[in-house]
Amino acid sequence: MDTILLLFSVAAVTSAYLIWFWMLARTLTGPKAWPLVGSLPHLFMNRRRIHDWIASNLRSTGAGATYQTCTIAIPFFARKQGFYTVTCHPKNIEHILRTRFDNYPKGPTWQTAFHDLLGQGIFNSDGETWLIQRKTAALEFTTRTLRQAMARWVNRTIRTRLWIILEKAAKDHTSVDLQDLLLRLTFDNICGLTFGKDPETLSPDLPENPFAIAFDSATEATLQRLLYPGFLWRLKKILDVGAEKRLRKSLQIVENYMTEALDARKETPSDDLLSRFMKKRDADGNLFPSSVLKRIALNFVLAGRDTSSVALSWFFWLVMNTARVEEKIIHEISAVLQETRGKDTEKWVEEPLTFDEADRLVYLKAALAETLRLYPSVPEDFKYVVSDDVLPDGTVLPAGSTVTYSIYSVGRMKSIWGEDCLEFKPERWLSPGGDRFDPPKDGYKFVAFNGGPRTCLGKDLAYLQMKSVASAVLLRYRLSLVPGHRVEQKMSLTLFMKNGLKVYLKPRELVAPPKAAVSA
């Protein structure tokens, strides 16, 4: 009798669950969902091409450019932690980033995972904590002195390090991993700009810097927290094993380095960001404590290092494969330098471009923007849904769920960028006369620098740094991919090249172009 009752109960529960699951599945518009595990099997099978997989799913929705799925097909969880809305529709993105900004914070999952590394820094906080740092940083990023400081660091790393390494490689006919060099260059620059301490990772012998290694290790271990259920990484942290053990050891090295940098700045303040924040006050009118200052500095290092170097890596790869674009870039740089330095081409490469010269490179900026459209440094971003909401396209978002806006997919939608959306075409960013940078009227078609109140403060400085580095390399060398080298995406929150970018360098012969008007 007990056995029959047990079997009947199991059958009743199973039937009830299957009915519930059938009703749930009818509301989902994304990849096929399975009982209990939802769409996790599809996610796992496509983990090595996740960004293209998401883009394919969004394209299959047509002009809607939005779908919903769940990864935990269990009552309650299916509409909360396990429920995901994925979109690349510009109106939806604007709604999330601007119109209902307060309803879509980073959220508890993200903040908890990143807290040990970033604390309550600007990129890991919401509400008043975020706002006071944002206002403070916004004032600093508009100052002429910060631009001048950035120009000094960029000029120095190009002239005394990057050029020396590239010159030796060209002379010896050896290849270089351009992505690695760019990561080192931007790391040295952002550390110098942020707390005035140069880790010198781009020295000619390419040394292993303890702080850089620890920072990379801590970032990677932190990202792993987002891939697994919270209880799992918390258990590893308690037991001090695996990635959590590496994170603890790495954070200790990072902490010691930041303490030294802060102590040095207290003794001799400079024009770096850390020195500037040391003079500022929090919402209560108090000076920021040392623990907060160190986390603020780390937030800027994280934001300023990977994004520019990754964008430049994809830029060089695209330019190598598009001779027409490379020719136009060289012609534009040559025309500007002919006006500022004369016809002697040797003077063009004596010093890196100044930021004032880089400001005039309209086509190069268009090529960089086009690179970011196709290969955004941060391909996907996630937001937590505080309260029930409805997106402009009618999609209902339940409170406690997650919404993902796919920046990578936006640039690959014909309904957004036209039939030629997959082509590398800088001209789409220029005015009809080709003399002005002319971004799309709908600003949310391009959110590589985020949008709304969280728009990247360092956007203009990032463009200037990328223009300076791009011109410094392309003016001196023609690049060619090492035969057999595979360029493919690394599956992480930042769109690294999995195998780096290994290239050969051939010295370029420069010729002064005929005198012509150059865009101001």
N, C-alpha and C positions, 0 to 999 in steps of 0.2 A: 504493500500500500504506500509506504514511504517512498519507494522507488518511483512508482507511478506519479505520485504527487511532485517529486523532484523533477521528473522528466516534463511533466505538464508545466511546472513553473519556468523551467528553462526554455521550453517552447514558447510560452507566453511572453517572456522577457525578450527572447530573440525576435519574435514576430513584432512586438511593439517597437524594438530598436530598428528593425528593417523598415517598418512603416515610417518611423521618424526620419531615418536616413534617406528614404526615397523622397520624402517631402523636402528635406534639406538639399539633396542633389538637384532637384528641379529648380532651385533658386540660384544655383551656382552656374557661372558662365565661362569658367576657365577650364583648365585641364581636367580630365576625368577624375572624379573622386571615388575612393574605395571605402568600404566600411572600416571604421576605426582609424585607419592611417590616412584617410583623405587623399590629397594629391601628392603626398610624400614620395611614393614610388617614382612618379614622373620627375619630381624635383631631383631625386637621387640619380636617376638615369641621365639627366641633363646637367649634372653639377659641373661638368667641365666646359660647358658652353651656356652657362646660365643666362647671360645677357642676351645672346642671340635667341635663346629659347623663349625668354620673356617677350622679346620683340616679335617673334613669330606668333605667339599667342595673342598679342595685341593686334597684329595685322589681321589675324583671322576674325576679329570682331568687326572689321570694316571701319567706317568712320567713327564708330563709338569709342574705340581706343581705350576701353576699360573692361576689365573682367574681375570676377570674384571667385575665390577658392578657399578651401580650408585644409589645414594640415593635421588637425586633431578632430576627427569625426566622432566626438563624444558629446552627449548633451551638456549644455552650459558652455563648455570649452569651445565648441564648434562656432559659437557666435561671439566669442571673446578673444582669448589668447591665440586660438587656432584659426581665426578668421582673417583673411587678407583680401584687401581690395588693391588691384594693380591698375594704374592708369598712366597714360601719356598724353591725354587730351589737354591742350593749353588752358582751356577755361577751367577744367578741374584743378590743374596745377595752381592757377591763380587763386582759386577759391581756398586751397590748402595753405598756400604760402602768404597770401595777403588778406583776402576777404574775411576768412574765419581763422586768422593766424592763431588766436588764443586757444582755439579748440584743437589745435594740432601741434602739441609740444614734442620734444624728444621722447618723453615718456619714461616710465620707471624702468623698463627692461634695459633700454639703452644707457640711461644714466647710472644704473647700478653696475652694469658691466664695465663702464669706462671710469667709474669713480676713483679706483685706486691709482690710475694713471693720470687722469685729467682733473680729478676733484670737482670743484664747482667753477671751473674755468668757463670762458665764454662759449666754447663749443660743446659743453656738456651740461649747460644749465638752462633753466627757463625762468619766467617770471621776473621778479625784482632783481634777483641775483644776476641774471643775464643782462637786464636792462641797464644797470649801473655800469657794468663793464663795457657794454656796447656803446653807451654815450661817451665814456671816457676814451675808448679806443677810436671812436669816430672823430673826435676832436684832434687826436694825434695824427691820424692818417690823412688829414687835410693840410697838415703843416708842410711848408717848403723844406724845413730842416730834415724831416724824415725822408723825403724824396732825395735830398742831397746825400744823406747817410747811405741810403740804398744804392745810389749811383756809385759812391766810393767803394762799397763792398763788391758790387758786380764788376766794376772796372778792375779792381785788384785781383779777383779770382780768375778772371779771363786772362789778363795780361801776364800775371806771374805764375799761373798754374796751368790753366786749360790749354793755352797756346803752346806752352813748353811740352806738354804731354802729347798733343796732336802733332807738333813738329817732329818730335822724335819718332813717332809711329809712322809718319809719312816718309821720313828719311830712311827708316829701317824696313819699310814695306811690311810692317806688321799691322794686324787688326787691333781695334779697340772696341770695348763694349761701351757704346755711347750712352746707353741708359745708365750704366753704373757711374760714368763720369758726370753725367748731369745730376744724378742723385747726390753725389758728393758735392758738386758745385752749389746746388741750391741749399744743401744742408749747411755748408760753411756760411753762405750768405745769410740765411735766416737766423742762424745762431748769432752771427755778428750783429745783425740788425736788432735782434730781440734782447740779448743780454751782453753784447759787446765782447764775447769770448769766442775766439776762432778755433774750432776743433781741428782745422787743417787736414781734413780727410782727402782733399784733392791734391795733396803734395805729389810730386812726380813718382815717388815709389809706392803710391797708393796704400798708405799704412792702414792698419786696422785700429780704429779709435775706440777705446773702451766705452765711452759715452754713446757713440753712434751705434755700436753693436748692441749695447744694453737697451737703447731707445727702440731699435728695430725689434729686438726680442720681446720687449714689453708690449709694443704695439701689436705684434702678431699674436701673442698670448691673450691679449685683451680681446682681439677680434674673434678668437676661438670661443669666447664666452657667449657670443651671439649665435653660435651655431648649435649650441646644446641647451637642454633645459636648465633653468637656473639652479635647481637643486644639485645637478651633477657637478657644475664647476664650484659651487659652494662646498660640496663634500670634498672635492680635490683640494680646495684651499685649506680646509680643516686638517686634512691628512698630509698636506704639503707634498703633493706628488704631481708628476706630469707637468703640464703647461703652467699650473699655478705655482709650482716650485720655481720654474724658470722666471715667472713673472715677479715673484718675491725677490729673487736674487738680482734681477735686472733693475727693479725699482730702487733697490738700495744703491746701486751704482749711479743711477740717474739722480737720486736724491742727493748724494754726496757731491756730484758735479754741480747741481743747481745751487746747493748751499755755498760752494766755493764762488760761483758766479755772483750770487747775491751779496756775499760778504765783500767781494771785490768792488761791486758797484756802490755799496754803502760807504766805502772808503774813498772811491774816486768816481762820482757820478759822471755819466757821459750823455750822448744824444740817442742812446738806444731805448727801446720800448720799456725795458725793465726799469731803467732810471726814471723814465717819465711816469710810470705807474707808481713808483715809490713816493712820488709827491702827491698822488691823488688820494681821495677819501671815499669810503664806502657809503652806503645809504644812511648809515647812522652818524656820518661825519667823522669817522675814525680813519686813520691811515690803515692801508691794507696790511695785515700781519704777514710775516715771512712765509708761512705755509701757503697762503693764498697767492702771494706774489710769484712763488715758484711754479704753482700750477697754472697761473695766467701765462707765464712765459712758455711753459711746455705746450699749452694750447696753441700758441702762435707758431711754435716750431713744427708741430704736427700739421697745421694747416698750410704753412708756407713751404714745406720741403717737398712733399710728394707730388702735389698738384701740378706745379710748374714743370718739374722734371719729367713727369709722365706725359704731359701735354707736348713738351718739346720732343720727346722720343717718337711719339706718333707723328708729329709734324715732319721730322727729318725722314721718316720712313715714307710718308706720303709724297714728299717733295722728290725723294730719290726715284720714285715711280711715276712722276709727272713732270717731264722735262719742260713742258710749256710753262708751268707755274714757277719752276726754278729759274728759268730765263727771265721771267717778269720780275721776280724778287731781286735778282742780281742787278737788273737794269734800274730798278727803283733806287736801290741802295747806292749804286754808282752815281746816279743823277744827283742825289742828295749830297754825297761826299764831294762831287765835283764843285758844287756850289760852296760848301763849307771849308774844303781843304785844297781846292785847286785841281788841276789836271794830272798832277804827278800821282800815279796810282800807288807808289810805294808809301806815300803819306797816308793813304786810306787805311793801311793795315798796320801802321805804327802804333796806334792806340785804338782800343775798342770804341765803338760809337758812344758819344755822350747821350744822356737821356733826351736832351733837346733835339739832337739829330734823330734819335729813335722815334721821337714824337711825330716826325714828318713821314714816317713809313706807313702809308695808308694800305697799300696792297699787302704788305707783310702782315699787318694786323688782321686784314681780311683772311689771309691764309691761316693764321693762328686760330681765328674764330671758327673757320670752316673745319679745322682739325678738331676743335672742341665740340663742334656740332656732331661729328661722326664718332669721335672717341673722347667723350667727356671724362675728365680725371676721376670723378665720382659718378659711376654709371647709374646707380640706383640710390634713392634716399628713402628713409622710412619715418613715418610719423605715427604717434599714438592718438587715437580718437577719444577725446575726453567725454563728449556727450553725443547722443544720436544726431546724425546730420544727413543732409541730402546734397549730393554734388550737383552742379549745374546741368549735367546730362541726365539727372533723375536717379542716379545710383544711390541706394540707401546704405549708410555706414553706421553700424551699431557701436555704441559706446564700449570701450575696452578692447576694440579690435585694432588692427594695424592697417594703415594705408601706405602703399609704396608708389612713389611716382618715378617712372623709369626715364631718366634723362637720356640714356643710351637709345631707347626706343623712339623718343621724340624725333630725333634726326633721321630715322629710318622709316618714317611713315609718309607714304605718297600723299595722303590726305592732308598732311601738314606742310611738307616741303616740296611737293610736286613730284612728277614722274622721274626726275633726275636726282632724287634725294640721296641715292647711294654714290653719286659722283662727287669727287673732290673738286669743288668749283668755287674758288674764292670770290669770283665776280658777283656771286649772289649777295655779297655783303657790301657792294659798292653802289654809289649813286649812279644814275644813268650816264653821267659824264665820266665816271670812273675816278673822280678826284676827291671823293669824300667817303669815309666809312659810314655806311648807312644800314644799321641793324634793322630787323623786322619791326614793323609797327606794333605787332602783338609781341610784347617783350617776353611772354611766357612760352613762346616757341623755342626759346633758347635760355635755359636756366643752368648752364654749366657753372655760373658764379652764384647760384642760388637766386632767390627772388624775394620780394617783399621786405619786411623789416630785418630779415637775416641776410640780405644781399651782401656778398663778400666785400669787406672794407678794403682789402688789398688788391682789388681788381685792376686798378690803373697801374699800380706798381708791378703787378704780375705781368701785365702786357709789356711794360717797359723792360723788365728783366728778360722775358722771353724774346723780345725783339733784339735786345743787345746780344744775347747769346746766339740766337739764330744767325744774325748778320756776322758775328765774329767767326763762326764756323764756315758759313757758306761763302763769304768773301775770300777766304783763304783756300778752301778745299772743295773738290767734288767728292761726293760720297758714293760708295757702292757697297752693296750688301755682300758679306762673305758668302761664297757659293755653298749651298746646302744649309745655310742657317735658316731656321724656321722662326718666323715672327708670328706669335700667337698670344692670346690674352691669358693673363694669370687670373684665376678666379679669386678675387679679394674685393674689399670695399673700394680699393683704388685700382684703376685699370692699368696695372703694370704689364709689361711684356714678360711673359713667362721665362723666356730664354735670353732676355736682354736684347740689345740691338748691336750686333757685331758688324763692323764696317771697315772697309779700307779707305784711305784718304789719298787723293791725288791733288797736288797743288794746282790752284786755279790761276790762269793768266787773265788779268784784268785789263779792260780797255775802256777808256773814258768815252761815254756816249756823246752824241751830238748835243750841243747846248739846247736845253728845253725847259719849259716851265715845270716846276716841281710843286707838289701839293704842300701847302703850309700846315 
